[in-house]
């Protein structure tokens, strides 16, 4: 007789616990120790340090200027890695094809970066390029780029650009 009562009591207990857990919400989060989830702000919190630590990819437009003359606009995809590496992919707006890539380093506290690209084509100029700038400051400052023209002869011509950026809404 007791065995007959134990089975319904056991089933009722299981159903009761299941119903109780279901009422608590979509799940239970249990802290298992270790590191705090998510990035920790730097000791001196700035918009730059927060941005760099929290957004590791994005799409921007880069408008290259030589003096006051617009040379070319690219769609640029950024990938920033938590070890300070940065990868930029420059995409031609007309064709949708990648024109060149640039790789470099970024200071994860200040957002200052440096990147280099080989076989870069900006406007009518082909050559290696170096980019300098700072991500997500309170007052957005233009980036700069220096490009060495491959076809300018023995004395390589260097083109200096300023770059204005606009973030694409995602």
Secondary structure, 3 states (H helix, E strand, C coil): CHHHHHHHHHHHHHHHHHHHHHHCCCCCCCCCCCCCCCCCCCCCCCHHHHHHHHCCEEEEEEEEEECCEEEEEEEEEEEECCCCEEEEEEEECCCCCEEEEEEEEECCCCCEEEEEEEEEEECCEEEEEEEEEECCCCCCCCEEEEEEECCCCCCCCEEEEEEEEEECCC
